[in-house]
Amino acid sequence: MATSVLSRQLSESGALLERHWQELNARRRLYTFLGLALLALTLCSSLWFANGSNAGKFFDRLPHLFDFVGDLMPRDAMEIVRAMFDLPSPYDDGSFKYNYPDGRLYLTDSLYLPEYFHKMLETVNIAIFSTVLGALFGFPLCFLAARNLMPNPWIRGIVRRFMEIVRAFPEVVIAGFFLAILSLGPIPAIAAVSIHTIGALGKLFFEVVENADMKPEEGLRAVGSNWIERVWFGIVPQVLPNFTSYFLLRLEINVRASTIIGAVGGGGIGELLRLSIGQGHEAKTLAIVMLLFTTIFAVDQVSAWLRRRLVGDQAFQLAQ
Amino acid sequence: MTASTKPSTLEMEAIAARHPHLLQSSSETRLRTALIAFGVLFYMAFSWWFFSIGHVLANANWGIAGSYLADWVTYEVRPEIEIAADGTMNVSYQRNSPLGSNPNPDWVTLEKKTVTRTIEAPAAAEAAKPKASSSFNFMAPNAAVGGAQAAQAQNRVETRSEEVVARALVTYDRSTHIEVADSVVKATHGGETLTIAVDGADRVTPQGPLPRWATQKRPGEKITLSFGVTGWAEVEGDEVSIRNRFFGWANFLFDTNSPFFGKPYGEVASLIVSGERIDPARSNLSLAWNNILYNAEWQHLDVWTKLLQTIVMAFVGTLFASLIAFPLCFLAARNITPNLFANQFVKRFFDFLRSVDMFIWALFFTRAFGPGPLAGISAIFVTDTGTLGKLYSEALENIDDKQREGVKSVGATPLAVQRFGVLPQVLPVFASQALYFWESNTRSATIIGAVGAGGIGLKLWEAMRTNSDWENVAYMVLLILMVVFFFDSISNACRSRLMGRKAH
């Protein structure tokens, strides 16, 4: 036996040590195995549950996965361009399917903005406006939530809980509530996205503030400045680049969020996309998808470039 | 004193001349700050105009916002007191009243009397005439149907005696009550009493000036009495509609059809433990549990199933995404795979997955798999493969090369180099990021559910669209918040164990 062999070679305490190590190792392997088995079990039962409660079953639908893509092919490729730029279509039969100039926005008598560009602009503007709004509210709140600036645990706790609730509150509920009060339009989307942004940005901001260098603040305290002066002249200058970087990151996320909120009734391009998919307007759908893809891609790249310039290679990917 | 602390102008100028860069840069910064502030202000003003926010907010129905918000945690009971021309009354309750099919609440006191009436066919037809219904009156159609049946039954002249309500007293709270008797409505609120004469048809005449809590748009028309949080009432010529508001969620456990409805908890408990079987086929415990699960108003089982779907969507989607992103990220990292073409190809692929956006993927997979969690899982999986792949490859590109070189220098195979030189450095980061996205996806799974990808989002959206089930919305929001906080703390705990204290 291995132990007997070992005991012959090792001293008594050495053998004990060896045995303990072996036991420890075996236990660790057992735990890893059990953990993986548990994970696999959860995964399988989750999949079974998801498949059972889905309208179409996975293996039934899998061969038809790309049928939908076939439905999406327009008559000719130019049709997408026509849909995107509101050009009259040769297939126009009076239905909405090929009637592109319907929603265009006339800036002057002859100069117009194609419908989808207008709506895309609206969605991006919703995102920017709500991010600015969220940052304006999150900015003062974050100093109240930071441990190094707010010694009072009550205020800190209340502000932090507020941010947590606001962040976890489903956006779709805020949008739906304002939709019930206000008429259809972008304002429910603005309300939903900006309220969520207050919580999200506030959290990121106060974490930055907590990591700030406290020496400038100390200096200002020594010359007798009050709390606002200490924050404004001691903390804000050093956290501002990070704040801006997080602001841009949030903007990226909010462009997506405002699109999706639009689809559940908040106006903008999201609503158009949902409608055109539902009605089977291939060219329109593809035009919107391409426009959305380009916009999101462009916003991501520009913001990533700006952030890299602002804060260097500091990793901010975890923030969302 | 001032002279000693404040230097003279001459001295100030001398100091300024000695350090010009300090003052200059400060004025520049000030200008920039002002410019930024002005720019933000200008943008806000522009957006105000662009979205016509002022116009929309001014036209919003803020009165209804309050009652929608109140609906989150309160419910209304709506007795309708119908007043006939001779001053006799009849009290009915809304359909699906939270008080059950035969309500007799103690805050409504009715004094009954027996009257002898001569009923003729034309009179019955007159009574059956559908009355003008108020915008809030859901009872009107049913009342009309009931009247029509009565008219058919009483087609000939007859004399009979029937029991009617002579006097009704509705108590809202200690300082608020409404008394109706002899075609006169007396409403008391906050020490003021308003007497209103009604004619049993369509004319409402207040006696004396209206207090602040009563409004009448035109003389003779209906009067609306608002008592704040405790409810409101509407006085019409032939009807007083009471809206009494109570705090809490009505019938949260048992709906009005359940045999356990309206029983105090102690009685329900004793019924379950030792009571006689209500339904001979099953025990009281299983009957009670079944009644709770299939509560018609709250739909507990359905809500819980949908919530579980949302959780499953986030869990499976993120797990699969990290499993697929894991091998791909080694291809995307330029220090692991020194092939520019492969790096760029995989990275652009990740960018593509991310930029198409979860929303479009959700719509796509909803069409492919049909509405349900499979669509949500696929959408989260595809999007997060892109996001996690990008993050993972960035983490790989930032690793310390010394460990890899060490393993390589002892002659390990390429696979062993990755296993022992790279993986130990990045695995905690990978796991931590996957956990973070799991938690974040639990939140976003709600909203992609609303566009059809399964889960509680759609149920939430439907409950909101009815504009009358806000208490169900509140219930679901509470559940979602609990789930999000729960997973938030699990994920945070795991991450801080993985990454050491600094992760959070």
Interface residues (C-beta under 8 A of the other chain):
Chain A: L39 T42 L43 S46 L47 F49 A50 N51 S53 N54 A55 G56 F58 R61 H64 L65 F66 D67 F68 E122 N125 I126 I128 F129 V132 L136 E164 I165 A168 F169 P170 E171 V172 V173 G176 F177 L179 A180 I181 L182 S183 G185 P186 I187 I190 R256 A257 T259 I260 I261 A263 V264 G270 L273 R274 I277 V289 L292 F293 I296 F297 D300 A315 Q317 L318 Q320
Chain B: V40 Y43 M44 S47 F50 F51 I53 V56 L57 N59 A60 N61 W62 I64 A65 Y68 T305 L308 Q309 V312 M313 F315 V316 L319 D351 R354 S355 V356 D357 M358 F359 I360 L363 F364 R367 A368 F369 G370 P371 G372 P373 L374 A375 I377 K390 L391 E394 N398 S432 Q433 Y436 F437 S440 R443 T446 I447 I448 A450 V451 G454 G457 L460 W461 M464 R465 N467 V473 V477 I480 L481 V484 F485 D488
